[in-house]
Amino acid sequence: MMKRFAKFLSLILLGCALLSGCNTARGVGEDIQSLGHVISRAAN
């Protein structure tokens, strides 16, 4: 019973870590994109 619970908890924690990692990568991508827009406006 305890092994089953530990596996379930591990899967839940892994899923949460993956989902939060995706949100973080998305945020970094948006920041880089906005920085690119600022640089291209400054170059013109």
WOSUL-V315318 format. One line per field, one symbol per residue. ss: DSSP state (A for helix, B for strand, O for the rest). Layout:
# WOSUL-V315318
ss: ???
This chain:
# WOSUL-V315318
ss: OAAAAAAAAAAAAAAAAAAAAAAAAAAAAAAAAAAAAAAAAAAO
